[in-house]
Amino acid sequence: MVNRVDLTVIVLVLMVGSNHSFLFTKEKVDCLMSQWSEWGEIYGFGARSKERVILRYSDNGGKPCPTDTEITEYTSKKPTIQATANKVITSFLQRSLKTNPTSPRGTVKTEVPIGLFRDLLIILDSSGSIGSSDFEIAKEQLGELLGLLCPSTDPFISNVHTVYNRAALIQFSSNVIEEFDFDDNRNLAELKAAIQSVPFKGGGTCTGDAFYKAVQIFTSSKGMRQGTKHEVLILTDGKSNCGKTLSTVLPTLHAKATVFGLMIGVHSNSGKAELTSYVSKPKPNHLFAVDNFQELKKLLKVIKDQINKTNPCAPFDLSKK
């Protein structure tokens, strides 16, 4: 008969032997990838993407995982102004669309989260390719867009009782200029006036320098708050041609804030790829593109027409202000 002590010794010997065998006979484990997804929706400049994900990482010298987890191609099709407007409404403004009488229940369903107040940094391209007249259109339409944010009829009201959203702005060309900080304007009217007063500069397109400056703006000394959404909206018409290398600054900016892009113009595939790299993922929810500044005016008109004014905003968590 085996007593308890003998049984314990036997179990320990078996465990040691088993572990010894495991340590010295562990096989290589190769990376395991999923299949490629179907092509996604067409967005931005006419791009569509598909992706695959890592299901299992390699181990013990097995075959490593590939770096190509996403493929993007540019098609001859582009989203309509209507489709782009809907994306701006649901993804950037986070508002509801108008009811659709042709849908089964007469409404357009969107998943809108509980609202949080924003500290939004505007990065405005003032390079020579834009020109002074189109720069004025950009500022006017930018002010109109910000006026559509939630909550209330004045989304940027700030007083002793209430503080909603805040906005800061930098413009860039050959140089980067900090025009105003997050706590410089107390309401929408002041914010629009501050945007309108920004002068056109002309010159190069030093986008990397603008992104480097943007990272520095997201601090409490510039009026940024904790517990709010930290976001960037860049309005630009082309590739960077001066300043810091984008790959050295974009990861830091993406770690600081969610980046949206309002891109103007017709671009080469390399230009499209660069501009797309500016924005956060998922790309279709953060990249909005139009061909020219007149199209930008049309876009704002369609956005205003499509907002559901009877149920305009997501519910807001007022404890987060």
C-alpha positions as a Markdown table, in Angstrom:
| # | Residue | x | y | z |
|---|---|---|---|---|
| 1 | Met | 0.0 | 0.0 | 0.0 |
| 2 | Val | 1.3 | 3.5 | -0.9 |
| 3 | Asn | 1.1 | 5.9 | 2.0 |
| 4 | Arg | 0.6 | 9.6 | 1.7 |
| 5 | Val | 4.3 | 10.5 | 1.8 |
| 6 | Asp | 5.2 | 8.0 | -0.9 |
| 7 | Leu | 2.4 | 9.2 | -3.1 |
| 8 | Thr | 3.6 | 12.8 | -2.7 |
| 9 | Val | 7.1 | 11.8 | -3.7 |
| 10 | Ile | 5.8 | 10.0 | -6.8 |
| 11 | Val | 3.7 | 13.0 | -7.8 |
| 12 | Leu | 6.7 | 15.4 | -7.4 |
| 13 | Val | 8.9 | 13.1 | -9.5 |
| 14 | Leu | 6.3 | 12.9 | -12.3 |
| 15 | Met | 5.9 | 16.7 | -12.2 |
| 16 | Val | 9.6 | 17.4 | -12.4 |
| 17 | Gly | 10.0 | 14.9 | -15.2 |
| 18 | Ser | 7.1 | 16.4 | -17.1 |
| 19 | Asn | 8.4 | 20.0 | -16.7 |
| 20 | His | 11.9 | 18.9 | -17.7 |
| 21 | Ser | 10.5 | 17.3 | -20.9 |
| 22 | Phe | 8.4 | 20.4 | -21.6 |
| 23 | Leu | 11.3 | 22.7 | -21.3 |
| 24 | Phe | 13.6 | 20.8 | -23.6 |
| 25 | Thr | 11.1 | 19.6 | -26.2 |
| 26 | Lys | 9.0 | 22.8 | -26.8 |
| 27 | Glu | 8.2 | 23.0 | -30.5 |
| 28 | Lys | 8.3 | 26.1 | -32.6 |
| 29 | Val | 5.0 | 28.0 | -32.9 |
| 30 | Asp | 4.4 | 29.9 | -36.2 |
| 31 | Cys | 2.4 | 33.1 | -36.4 |
| 32 | Leu | -1.2 | 32.5 | -37.3 |
| 33 | Met | -3.1 | 35.1 | -39.4 |
| 34 | Ser | -6.8 | 35.4 | -40.2 |
| 35 | Gln | -8.0 | 35.4 | -43.8 |
| 36 | Trp | -8.2 | 38.7 | -45.5 |
| 37 | Ser | -11.5 | 40.5 | -44.9 |
| 38 | Glu | -13.8 | 41.6 | -47.7 |
| 39 | Trp | -13.2 | 45.0 | -49.2 |
| 40 | Gly | -14.7 | 47.7 | -47.0 |
| 41 | Glu | -16.7 | 50.7 | -48.0 |
| 42 | Ile | -15.3 | 53.4 | -50.4 |
| 43 | Tyr | -14.3 | 56.5 | -48.5 |
| 44 | Gly | -12.2 | 59.6 | -48.7 |
| 45 | Phe | -10.4 | 59.9 | -52.0 |
| 46 | Gly | -12.1 | 56.8 | -53.4 |
| 47 | Ala | -10.1 | 54.3 | -51.3 |
| 48 | Arg | -11.2 | 51.0 | -50.0 |
| 49 | Ser | -9.4 | 48.7 | -47.6 |
| 50 | Lys | -9.3 | 45.1 | -46.4 |
| 51 | Glu | -7.4 | 43.8 | -43.4 |
| 52 | Arg | -6.4 | 40.7 | -41.6 |
| 53 | Val | -5.5 | 40.2 | -37.9 |
| 54 | Ile | -3.0 | 38.2 | -35.9 |
| 55 | Leu | -4.7 | 35.2 | -34.3 |
| 56 | Arg | -1.5 | 33.8 | -32.7 |
| 57 | Tyr | 2.0 | 35.3 | -32.3 |
| 58 | Ser | 5.0 | 33.2 | -33.1 |
| 59 | Asp | 7.0 | 31.6 | -30.2 |
| 60 | Asn | 10.2 | 29.7 | -29.7 |
| 61 | Gly | 11.7 | 30.8 | -33.0 |
| 62 | Gly | 8.6 | 30.1 | -35.1 |
| 63 | Lys | 7.7 | 31.9 | -38.3 |
| 64 | Pro | 7.1 | 35.6 | -37.4 |
| 65 | Cys | 4.0 | 37.6 | -38.2 |
| 66 | Pro | 3.9 | 39.7 | -41.4 |
| 67 | Thr | 3.7 | 43.4 | -41.2 |
| 68 | Asp | 1.1 | 43.8 | -43.9 |
| 69 | Thr | -2.1 | 43.6 | -42.0 |
| 70 | Glu | -4.0 | 46.1 | -44.2 |
| 71 | Ile | -4.2 | 46.7 | -47.9 |
| 72 | Thr | -5.6 | 49.9 | -49.4 |
| 73 | Glu | -6.4 | 50.6 | -53.1 |
| 74 | Tyr | -7.7 | 53.6 | -54.8 |
| 75 | Thr | -10.7 | 53.2 | -57.1 |
| 76 | Ser | -12.2 | 55.4 | -59.8 |
| 77 | Lys | -15.2 | 55.9 | -57.6 |
| 78 | Lys | -15.5 | 58.5 | -54.9 |
| 79 | Pro | -18.2 | 59.0 | -52.2 |
| 80 | Thr | -20.9 | 61.4 | -53.2 |
| 81 | Ile | -21.3 | 64.7 | -51.4 |
| 82 | Gln | -24.3 | 63.2 | -49.7 |
| 83 | Ala | -22.3 | 60.2 | -48.4 |
| 84 | Thr | -19.5 | 62.4 | -47.2 |
| 85 | Ala | -22.0 | 64.7 | -45.4 |
| 86 | Asn | -23.5 | 61.7 | -43.6 |
| 87 | Lys | -20.1 | 60.6 | -42.4 |
| 88 | Val | -19.3 | 64.0 | -41.1 |
| 89 | Ile | -22.6 | 64.1 | -39.3 |
| 90 | Thr | -22.4 | 60.7 | -37.6 |
| 91 | Ser | -18.6 | 60.4 | -37.1 |
| 92 | Phe | -17.4 | 64.0 | -36.4 |
| 93 | Leu | -20.4 | 65.9 | -35.3 |
| 94 | Gln | -21.9 | 62.7 | -33.7 |
| 95 | Arg | -25.4 | 63.8 | -34.5 |
| 96 | Ser | -28.4 | 62.0 | -35.9 |
| 97 | Leu | -29.5 | 62.0 | -39.6 |
| 98 | Lys | -32.9 | 63.1 | -40.8 |
| 99 | Thr | -35.6 | 60.5 | -40.9 |
| 100 | Asn | -35.7 | 58.6 | -44.2 |
| 101 | Pro | -39.3 | 57.9 | -45.4 |
| 102 | Thr | -38.1 | 55.1 | -47.7 |
| 103 | Ser | -36.6 | 53.0 | -44.9 |
| 104 | Pro | -38.8 | 50.4 | -43.1 |
| 105 | Arg | -39.3 | 52.4 | -40.0 |
| 106 | Gly | -38.7 | 55.9 | -41.4 |
| 107 | Thr | -35.4 | 56.5 | -39.6 |
| 108 | Val | -31.7 | 56.1 | -40.3 |
| 109 | Lys | -30.2 | 54.1 | -37.4 |
| 110 | Thr | -26.8 | 55.2 | -36.1 |
| 111 | Glu | -24.9 | 54.1 | -33.1 |
| 112 | Val | -24.2 | 57.3 | -31.3 |
| 113 | Pro | -22.4 | 57.1 | -27.9 |
| 114 | Ile | -22.9 | 59.1 | -24.8 |
| 115 | Gly | -21.6 | 62.6 | -25.6 |
| 116 | Leu | -18.4 | 63.9 | -24.0 |
| 117 | Phe | -17.2 | 67.5 | -24.3 |
| 118 | Arg | -14.3 | 68.1 | -26.7 |
| 119 | Asp | -11.0 | 70.0 | -26.6 |
| 120 | Leu | -10.7 | 70.4 | -30.4 |
| 121 | Leu | -7.5 | 71.6 | -32.0 |
| 122 | Ile | -7.9 | 73.0 | -35.5 |
| 123 | Ile | -4.9 | 72.8 | -37.8 |
| 124 | Leu | -5.5 | 75.2 | -40.7 |
| 125 | Asp | -3.4 | 75.1 | -43.9 |
| 126 | Ser | -2.4 | 78.6 | -44.9 |
| 127 | Ser | 0.1 | 77.6 | -47.7 |
| 128 | Gly | 0.5 | 79.3 | -51.0 |
| 129 | Ser | -1.4 | 76.6 | -53.0 |
| 130 | Ile | -4.6 | 77.5 | -51.2 |
| 131 | Gly | -4.7 | 81.2 | -52.0 |
| 132 | Ser | -6.2 | 84.0 | -50.1 |
| 133 | Ser | -9.7 | 83.8 | -51.5 |
| 134 | Asp | -10.1 | 80.0 | -50.8 |
| 135 | Phe | -8.6 | 80.6 | -47.4 |
| 136 | Glu | -11.5 | 82.9 | -46.6 |
| 137 | Ile | -13.9 | 80.2 | -47.7 |
| 138 | Ala | -12.2 | 77.6 | -45.6 |
| 139 | Lys | -12.4 | 79.9 | -42.5 |
| 140 | Glu | -16.1 | 80.7 | -43.1 |
| 141 | Gln | -17.1 | 77.0 | -43.6 |
| 142 | Leu | -15.0 | 75.9 | -40.6 |
| 143 | Gly | -16.9 | 78.3 | -38.4 |
| 144 | Glu | -20.2 | 76.9 | -39.8 |
| 145 | Leu | -19.1 | 73.4 | -39.1 |
| 146 | Leu | -18.1 | 74.1 | -35.5 |
| 147 | Gly | -21.4 | 75.7 | -34.9 |
| 148 | Leu | -23.1 | 72.4 | -35.6 |
| 149 | Leu | -21.4 | 70.6 | -32.7 |
| 150 | Cys | -23.3 | 69.5 | -29.7 |
| 151 | Pro | -24.7 | 70.3 | -27.2 |
| 152 | Ser | -27.1 | 73.3 | -27.2 |
| 153 | Thr | -27.3 | 76.2 | -29.6 |
| 154 | Asp | -23.9 | 77.4 | -28.4 |
| 155 | Pro | -21.6 | 74.4 | -28.2 |
| 156 | Phe | -18.7 | 76.6 | -27.0 |
| 157 | Ile | -20.3 | 78.5 | -24.2 |
| 158 | Ser | -18.0 | 79.0 | -21.3 |
| 159 | Asn | -18.9 | 80.9 | -18.1 |
| 160 | Val | -18.9 | 80.4 | -14.3 |
| 161 | His | -21.8 | 78.0 | -14.5 |
| 162 | Thr | -21.2 | 76.1 | -17.8 |
| 163 | Val | -18.2 | 75.0 | -19.9 |
| 164 | Tyr | -19.0 | 72.9 | -22.9 |
| 165 | Asn | -16.5 | 72.4 | -25.8 |
| 166 | Arg | -13.3 | 74.3 | -26.3 |
| 167 | Ala | -11.2 | 74.9 | -29.4 |
| 168 | Ala | -7.7 | 76.0 | -30.2 |
| 169 | Leu | -6.2 | 76.8 | -33.6 |
| 170 | Ile | -2.8 | 76.8 | -35.2 |
| 171 | Gln | -2.2 | 77.7 | -38.8 |
| 172 | Phe | 0.8 | 76.5 | -40.8 |
| 173 | Ser | 2.6 | 77.2 | -44.0 |
| 174 | Ser | 6.4 | 77.6 | -44.0 |
| 175 | Asn | 6.0 | 78.5 | -40.3 |
| 176 | Val | 3.5 | 77.4 | -37.6 |
| 177 | Ile | 1.6 | 80.0 | -35.7 |
| 178 | Glu | -0.4 | 79.4 | -32.6 |
| 179 | Glu | -3.5 | 81.6 | -33.1 |
| 180 | Phe | -5.5 | 80.9 | -29.9 |
| 181 | Asp | -5.6 | 78.4 | -27.1 |
| 182 | Phe | -8.4 | 76.2 | -25.8 |
| 183 | Asp | -9.5 | 78.7 | -23.1 |
| 184 | Asp | -9.2 | 82.0 | -25.1 |
| 185 | Asn | -12.8 | 82.1 | -26.4 |
| 186 | Arg | -16.0 | 82.1 | -24.3 |
| 187 | Asn | -18.7 | 81.3 | -26.8 |
| 188 | Leu | -19.4 | 80.4 | -30.5 |
| 189 | Ala | -19.5 | 84.0 | -31.7 |
| 190 | Glu | -16.1 | 84.8 | -30.2 |
| 191 | Leu | -14.7 | 81.5 | -31.7 |
| 192 | Lys | -16.0 | 82.4 | -35.2 |
| 193 | Ala | -14.6 | 85.9 | -34.9 |
| 194 | Ala | -11.2 | 84.5 | -33.9 |
| 195 | Ile | -11.2 | 82.1 | -36.8 |
| 196 | Gln | -12.2 | 84.9 | -39.3 |
| 197 | Ser | -9.3 | 87.1 | -38.0 |
| 198 | Val | -6.6 | 84.5 | -38.9 |
| 199 | Pro | -4.5 | 86.0 | -41.7 |
| 200 | Phe | -3.5 | 84.2 | -44.8 |
| 201 | Lys | 0.3 | 83.6 | -45.0 |
| 202 | Gly | 1.2 | 81.7 | -48.1 |
| 203 | Gly | 4.5 | 79.8 | -48.5 |
| 204 | Gly | 5.3 | 76.1 | -48.0 |
| 205 | Thr | 3.4 | 73.2 | -46.5 |
| 206 | Cys | 5.3 | 72.2 | -43.3 |
| 207 | Thr | 2.7 | 69.7 | -42.0 |
| 208 | Gly | 5.2 | 67.8 | -39.8 |
| 209 | Asp | 6.0 | 71.0 | -38.0 |
| 210 | Ala | 2.3 | 71.7 | -37.5 |
| 211 | Phe | 1.8 | 68.2 | -36.0 |
| 212 | Tyr | 4.8 | 68.7 | -33.7 |
| 213 | Lys | 3.3 | 71.9 | -32.5 |
| 214 | Ala | -0.1 | 70.2 | -32.0 |
| 215 | Val | 1.4 | 67.8 | -29.5 |
| 216 | Gln | 2.6 | 70.7 | -27.4 |
| 217 | Ile | -0.9 | 72.4 | -27.5 |
| 218 | Phe | -2.5 | 69.4 | -25.7 |
| 219 | Thr | -1.4 | 70.6 | -22.2 |
| 220 | Ser | -3.3 | 72.1 | -19.3 |
| 221 | Ser | -1.3 | 75.3 | -19.7 |
| 222 | Lys | -3.1 | 75.8 | -23.0 |
| 223 | Gly | -6.5 | 75.2 | -21.5 |
| 224 | Met | -6.8 | 71.4 | -22.2 |
| 225 | Arg | -9.0 | 69.6 | -19.7 |
| 226 | Gln | -8.9 | 66.1 | -18.3 |
| 227 | Gly | -11.9 | 63.9 | -18.9 |
| 228 | Thr | -12.8 | 65.4 | -22.3 |
| 229 | Lys | -12.3 | 64.1 | -25.8 |
| 230 | His | -9.0 | 65.3 | -27.2 |
| 231 | Glu | -9.4 | 65.8 | -31.0 |
| 232 | Val | -7.7 | 67.4 | -34.0 |
| 233 | Leu | -9.3 | 68.6 | -37.2 |
| 234 | Ile | -6.8 | 69.3 | -40.0 |
| 235 | Leu | -7.9 | 71.2 | -43.1 |
| 236 | Thr | -5.3 | 71.0 | -45.9 |
| 237 | Asp | -5.0 | 70.8 | -49.6 |
| 238 | Gly | -1.9 | 68.8 | -50.2 |
| 239 | Lys | 1.2 | 66.9 | -49.2 |
| 240 | Ser | 3.9 | 68.2 | -46.9 |
| 241 | Asn | 6.9 | 69.7 | -48.7 |
| 242 | Cys | 9.0 | 71.1 | -45.8 |
| 243 | Gly | 9.5 | 70.7 | -42.1 |
| 244 | Lys | 9.7 | 67.6 | -39.8 |
| 245 | Thr | 9.4 | 64.1 | -41.2 |
| 246 | Leu | 5.8 | 63.0 | -40.7 |
| 247 | Ser | 6.7 | 59.5 | -39.4 |
| 248 | Thr | 8.6 | 61.1 | -36.5 |
| 249 | Val | 5.6 | 63.1 | -35.2 |
| 250 | Leu | 2.4 | 61.3 | -36.3 |
| 251 | Pro | 2.6 | 58.5 | -33.8 |
| 252 | Thr | 2.9 | 60.9 | -30.9 |
| 253 | Leu | 0.0 | 63.0 | -32.1 |
| 254 | His | -2.2 | 59.9 | -32.6 |
| 255 | Ala | -1.4 | 58.9 | -29.0 |
| 256 | Lys | -2.5 | 62.4 | -27.8 |
| 257 | Ala | -5.7 | 62.9 | -29.8 |
| 258 | Thr | -8.1 | 61.5 | -32.3 |
| 259 | Val | -7.3 | 63.1 | -35.7 |
| 260 | Phe | -10.0 | 64.0 | -38.3 |
| 261 | Gly | -9.1 | 65.3 | -41.7 |
| 262 | Leu | -11.0 | 67.6 | -44.1 |
| 263 | Met | -9.0 | 67.3 | -47.3 |
| 264 | Ile | -9.4 | 69.5 | -50.3 |
| 265 | Gly | -8.3 | 68.9 | -53.9 |
| 266 | Val | -7.3 | 66.3 | -56.4 |
| 267 | His | -4.2 | 64.3 | -55.5 |
| 268 | Ser | -1.8 | 61.7 | -56.8 |
| 269 | Asn | -1.9 | 58.2 | -55.2 |
| 270 | Ser | 1.1 | 59.1 | -53.1 |
| 271 | Gly | -0.6 | 62.3 | -52.0 |
| 272 | Lys | -3.8 | 60.4 | -51.1 |
| 273 | Ala | -1.8 | 57.9 | -49.1 |
| 274 | Glu | 0.1 | 60.6 | -47.1 |
| 275 | Leu | -3.1 | 62.6 | -46.3 |
| 276 | Thr | -4.9 | 59.4 | -45.3 |
| 277 | Ser | -2.0 | 58.6 | -42.9 |
| 278 | Tyr | -2.8 | 61.8 | -41.0 |
| 279 | Val | -6.1 | 60.6 | -39.6 |
| 280 | Ser | -7.0 | 58.1 | -36.9 |
| 281 | Lys | -8.5 | 54.6 | -37.5 |
| 282 | Pro | -10.9 | 53.5 | -38.7 |
| 283 | Lys | -10.0 | 55.7 | -41.6 |
| 284 | Pro | -13.5 | 55.9 | -43.2 |
| 285 | Asn | -14.8 | 57.6 | -40.0 |
| 286 | His | -12.1 | 60.2 | -39.8 |
| 287 | Leu | -11.3 | 61.2 | -43.4 |
| 288 | Phe | -13.6 | 63.5 | -45.4 |
| 289 | Ala | -12.5 | 64.8 | -48.9 |
| 290 | Val | -13.9 | 67.2 | -51.5 |
| 291 | Asp | -12.4 | 68.3 | -54.8 |
| 292 | Asn | -12.3 | 72.0 | -54.2 |
| 293 | Phe | -13.4 | 74.8 | -52.0 |
| 294 | Gln | -16.7 | 75.3 | -53.8 |
| 295 | Glu | -17.5 | 71.7 | -53.1 |
| 296 | Leu | -16.6 | 72.4 | -49.4 |
| 297 | Lys | -19.4 | 75.0 | -49.4 |
| 298 | Lys | -21.8 | 72.5 | -50.9 |
| 299 | Leu | -20.8 | 69.9 | -48.3 |
| 300 | Leu | -21.7 | 72.2 | -45.5 |
| 301 | Lys | -25.1 | 73.0 | -47.1 |
| 302 | Val | -25.9 | 69.2 | -47.4 |
| 303 | Ile | -24.7 | 68.6 | -43.8 |
| 304 | Lys | -27.1 | 71.3 | -42.5 |
| 305 | Asp | -30.0 | 69.8 | -44.6 |
| 306 | Gln | -29.3 | 66.3 | -43.4 |
| 307 | Ile | -29.1 | 66.9 | -39.6 |
| 308 | Asn | -32.1 | 65.6 | -37.7 |
| 309 | Lys | -33.1 | 68.8 | -35.9 |
| 310 | Thr | -35.9 | 67.0 | -33.9 |
| 311 | Asn | -33.3 | 64.7 | -32.3 |
| 312 | Pro | -30.1 | 66.5 | -32.9 |
| 313 | Cys | -27.6 | 65.4 | -30.3 |
| 314 | Ala | -26.4 | 62.4 | -28.5 |
| 315 | Pro | -27.2 | 62.4 | -24.8 |
| 316 | Phe | -24.4 | 64.2 | -22.9 |
| 317 | Asp | -22.8 | 63.2 | -19.7 |
| 318 | Leu | -22.9 | 66.6 | -18.0 |
| 319 | Ser | -20.7 | 65.4 | -15.2 |
| 320 | Lys | -17.7 | 65.4 | -17.5 |
| 321 | Lys | -17.6 | 69.1 | -18.2 |
